Each structure stands twice: as C-alpha cells, then as structure tokens.
Amino acid sequence: MQRVVERLGNPQAEPFEIGATRALDNGAFLVVSRVKFRDGHMGELDWRLHPTGTKFVVADVLVDGVSVSVAARDEAATELKANQGSIAKLMERMQNRIRFQSFRSTLTALGELKHVRREFDGGRIGALAGGAR
C-alpha cells in the first residue's frame, strides 16, 4: 500500500481535474479524476462513493486503477500470516506505521518552513511584507 500512497506525492498535487461520474450496480458512484503524480505522469485518481442515508462517503480510492482498500487488506493479511494471526502484533505494526507517517509529514512540513524562511531572509517575502521581520 505504501507504494500506492507514494505515487500520490504531495497531497496538494496539481493539476487536479475531476472528470466523469458514473453509477455502479450497487448504488455507489465512481468519480474519475486526473492528477499529476510525483513522478510527473498524469494518471487517474478515482473515488468510489457509497450512499449512506442522504450523504455519500468515500469507500475507496483507486490510484491508476489500484484500489487502496484492497492493497491495505492484502497487506494486513500478509502481516497476519507472518505473525501467526496475532491481531495485537498487527495493531502494533499499524500504530508504528501511523507514527512514522506522522513523523515524516512533520519533517516535510519543517523542510517547507525552512524554504519559506530562506525566501523571507532573501528579501523576497520581506519586501512584500514591507521589509518587516
């Protein structure tokens, strides 16, 4: 699943274009969109929406046709098999993965802040802000 997520790159990837929407047999809808991925190629990022009363919820995301939920299920099944079916070990690995992703996101944000600080120190932003620091 990590490979699927890595293909997305920056969550604010652009350009992002919403295309066609089509009804599926089970009452769900598929929203097709195109996005420029981290590696530079334009690909599909599709959203499967399921009705819940008067609202719709995102049930799955497909990255270039690969289901994120199926990839997550397959990954969990592999981990369960490797750990003799231990749910506790699976939960521990999932929590560690979430902590790592959060840490990585923080480092990315800090890197972006350093870039903004360099722009500020270089006078680009300072000039826009009237030279105030």
C-alpha positions in Angstrom: 0.0 0.0 0.0 2.9 2.4 0.7 3.8 2.2 -3.0 0.3 3.3 -3.9 0.4 6.2 -1.4 3.9 7.2 -2.5 2.7 7.6 -6.1 0.3 10.3 -4.9 3.2 12.5 -3.7 2.2 15.9 -2.4 -1.5 15.8 -1.3 -1.9 19.2 -2.9 -0.8 17.8 -6.3 -1.7 19.9 -9.3 -3.1 19.9 -11.8 -6.2 18.1 -10.5 -9.1 17.6 -12.8 -12.5 16.0 -12.0 -13.8 14.1 -14.9 -16.8 11.8 -15.4 -19.0 10.3 -12.8 -20.8 7.0 -13.3 -23.3 5.0 -11.3 -22.2 1.5 -10.3 -24.5 -1.5 -10.0 -24.6 -1.5 -6.2 -25.8 2.1 -5.9 -22.4 3.5 -5.5 -20.7 6.1 -7.8 -17.3 6.3 -9.3 -15.8 9.8 -9.7 -12.9 9.8 -12.2 -10.2 12.4 -11.8 -6.8 13.0 -13.2 -3.8 14.2 -11.3 -0.2 14.9 -11.9 1.8 12.3 -9.8 5.1 12.8 -8.0 6.9 11.1 -10.9 5.5 13.6 -13.3 3.0 11.5 -15.2 -0.7 12.3 -15.4 -2.7 9.4 -14.0 -6.2 8.5 -12.7 -7.2 9.1 -9.1 -10.7 7.6 -8.8 -13.1 7.9 -5.9 -15.7 5.2 -5.1 -18.6 6.8 -3.2 -21.2 4.8 -1.3 -24.6 6.2 -0.3 -25.3 6.4 3.5 -28.8 7.8 4.0 -28.8 11.3 2.5 -25.0 11.5 2.2 -22.2 9.8 0.3 -18.9 8.6 1.8 -15.6 7.8 0.2 -15.4 4.0 0.3 -12.2 3.6 -1.7 -9.7 5.4 -3.8 -8.1 3.9 -6.8 -4.6 5.1 -7.9 -4.1 4.3 -11.6 -6.7 1.5 -11.2 -5.2 0.1 -8.0 -7.6 0.0 -5.0 -6.1 1.5 -1.8 -8.5 -0.5 0.3 -7.7 -3.8 -1.4 -4.0 -3.1 -1.1 -4.5 -2.4 2.6 -6.4 -5.6 3.1 -3.8 -7.6 1.3 -1.0 -6.0 3.4 -2.9 -6.8 6.6 -3.4 -10.4 5.5 0.3 -10.8 4.8 1.2 -9.3 8.2 -1.3 -11.5 10.0 0.1 -14.6 8.3 3.7 -13.6 9.2 2.6 -13.1 12.9 0.6 -16.3 13.2 -2.6 -14.4 13.2 -1.8 -12.1 16.1 -4.2 -9.1 16.0 -2.1 -7.4 18.7 1.0 -7.6 16.6 -0.9 -6.3 13.6 -2.3 -3.4 15.6 1.2 -2.6 16.9 2.7 -2.5 13.4 -0.2 -0.3 12.1 0.3 2.1 15.0 4.0 2.3 14.4 3.4 2.9 10.7 1.0 5.8 11.6 3.6 7.3 13.9 6.2 7.1 11.2 4.0 8.7 8.6 3.1 11.5 11.1 6.9 12.0 11.8 7.6 12.1 8.1 4.9 14.6 7.5 6.3 16.8 10.3 9.8 16.6 8.7 8.3 17.6 5.3 6.5 20.5 6.9 9.6 21.6 8.6 11.5 21.4 5.3 8.9 23.6 3.7 9.1 26.1 6.6 12.9 26.3 6.1 12.3 27.1 2.4 9.8 29.8 3.4 12.4 31.2 5.9 15.1 31.3 3.2 12.7 33.2 0.9 12.0 35.6 3.8 15.6 36.1 4.6 16.4 36.5 1.0 14.2 39.6 0.9 11.5 38.1 -1.4 8.8 37.9 1.3 10.3 40.6 3.4 9.9 43.1 0.6 6.2 42.0 0.2 5.7 42.5 4.0 7.2 46.0 3.9 10.6 44.8 5.0 9.3 43.9 8.5 10.8 40.9 10.1 
